[in-house]
Amino acid sequence: VAGQLRDAQSVVILVCTVGNPIERLSLQYLESDPLHSLALYGVGSAAVESLSVAACHYFREQAAQQGLLTTIPITPGLEGWPIEQGQPEIFHIVNAAAIGVDLLPSFTMRPIKSTSLMIGMGTHIDTSGGICYFCSKYSVCAFQQENK
């Protein structure tokens, strides 16, 4: 992970969330309609993923307008950046409480449908490879994006 940021001239640090409502609604249906609850949980996951992808796309476009390249989105928990190290580092820099996101002692975030990440920007960014190379399951994963 440090190698990805080595040549960055600047770094964008993000905390994204879709908030508490979908989580509360999912929990509300858990007892009476578990399938509906699971579907809502999945919608929340897809929504926060979509939000973070849109944010990365936005910053990639902003960088390109300045003649800069961007790294892959780097998240705590990737190989080389343990979640117990990365989450506190991000939350030390970003005032995530301003958008209602708290870091729990387990290093997870509340609301659950939240994510944190960094994107490096620079003129000499290595754009080869992808997020899969930083996953501890890379060698055994059936979903490797680079090999498809």
Secondary structure as UniProt FT lines:
FT   HELIX           2..5
FT   TURN            6..7
FT   STRAND          10..17
FT   HELIX           21..29
FT   TURN            30..32
FT   HELIX           34..65
FT   TURN            66..67
FT   STRAND          69..70
FT   TURN            76..77
FT   TURN            79..80
FT   HELIX           83..93
FT   HELIX           96..99
FT   STRAND          102..103
FT   TURN            105..106
FT   STRAND          109..110
FT   STRAND          114..122
FT   TURN            123..124
FT   HELIX           131..134
FT   TURN            136..137
FT   HELIX           138..140
FT   TURN            142..143
FT   TURN            146..147
//
